[in-house]
Every structure is written in structure tokens, then in C-alpha cells.
Amino acid sequence: MKQVYKVIWAEIAENDLQTIVSYIAEDSVSRALQILRKITKSASKLYQAPMRGRIIPEL
């Protein structure tokens, strides 16, 4: 049976993403939303190939 994984965002990662998107939105809201969707889509795929992501030692 295939092991099921769950993608969990660290609080600091969520905060960083929000900061990045807010910064980009100051120039272009549509571009900020486009980047947000791209990042969250990529992150959501990690459950299929968890070794593709990077493990942060301090977590």
C-alpha cells in the first residue's frame, strides 16, 4: 500500500509567503495572486513526491 503524506506549512513559511505576496501586490495585485497560486500549487504537489521538497533542520 502506498504511504499517504500531508503537506504542512510552517507558520514562518506562511508568514513569509504573505509578506512576499503583499510586497508584490503593491505593484500588481494580479501578478501577486498569480505567484501565490503558482507557489501553493507547487507546494500542494509535495504529497505525491515528498522527497522533492527541502527539509528545514530547525523544524
Secondary structure, DSSP 8 states (H G I E B T S, - for coil): ----------HHHHHHHHHHHHHHHTT-HHHHHHHHHHHHHHHHGGGTSGGGS---TT-
